[in-house]
Amino acid sequence: MPERRAPSVRGRQLAAELRRLRDALRLTGEEVAERLRWSPSKVSRIETATTAPSVADLRQLLDVYEVAGTPRERLELLGQTAGQRGWWDAYADTLNSDYAALIGL
């Protein structure tokens, strides 16, 4: 089984922001999942950056969280670039994963 890569810094930022938005509306992950007809585990995986949301999924979440205008554009751009890796990823085979995460931050 291939080793799973840690989420990128951008991916972690997006996940944290989505969690913050949900919390601000006082919604549970189960409530969001029900509104979107997703499993609660899908919401959890997105909010923990275990899984990056697709563009369509991100838009659905932002609709539920009633995000519009510049904040929405910023989050959509973050979603599009969440998979991008930093320069240090080229050295992943020589860096400790915790140290690589520290560099990314």
Backbone hydrogen bonds, N-H to C=O, Kabsch-Sander energy under -0.5 kcal/mol:
donor,donor_aa,acceptor,acceptor_aa,energy
11,G,82,A,-0.7
12,R,8,S,-2.3
13,Q,9,V,-2.4
14,L,10,R,-2.6
15,A,11,G,-2.3
16,A,12,R,-2.5
17,E,13,Q,-2.4
18,L,14,L,-2.5
19,R,15,A,-2.2
20,R,16,A,-2.4
21,L,17,E,-2.4
22,R,18,L,-2.1
23,D,19,R,-2.7
24,A,20,R,-2.3
25,L,21,L,-1.3
26,R,23,D,-1.4
27,L,22,R,-2.0
32,V,28,T,-2.1
33,A,29,G,-2.5
34,E,30,E,-2.3
35,R,31,E,-2.2
36,L,32,V,-2.0
37,R,33,A,-0.9
37,R,34,E,-0.5
38,W,33,A,-2.8
42,K,39,S,-0.8
43,V,39,S,-1.3
44,S,40,P,-2.2
45,R,41,S,-2.7
46,I,42,K,-2.0
47,E,43,V,-2.4
48,T,44,S,-1.5
49,A,46,I,-1.1
50,T,45,R,-1.8
51,T,45,R,-1.8
58,L,54,S,-2.7
59,R,55,V,-2.2
60,Q,56,A,-2.1
61,L,57,D,-2.4
62,L,58,L,-2.6
63,D,59,R,-2.0
64,V,60,Q,-2.3
65,Y,61,L,-2.4
66,E,63,D,-1.2
67,V,62,L,-2.7
72,R,68,A,-0.7
73,E,69,G,-2.2
74,R,70,T,-2.6
75,L,71,P,-2.1
76,E,72,R,-2.7
77,L,73,E,-2.2
78,L,74,R,-2.3
79,G,75,L,-2.4
80,Q,76,E,-1.9
81,T,77,L,-1.7
82,A,78,L,-0.7
84,Q,81,T,-1.8
89,D,86,G,-1.7
90,A,87,W,-1.3
91,Y,88,W,-1.7
92,A,89,D,-1.6
94,T,91,Y,-2.2
95,L,91,Y,-1.5
100,A,96,N,-2.4
101,A,97,S,-2.0
102,L,98,D,-2.0
103,I,99,Y,-2.4
104,G,100,A,-2.2
105,L,101,A,-1.6
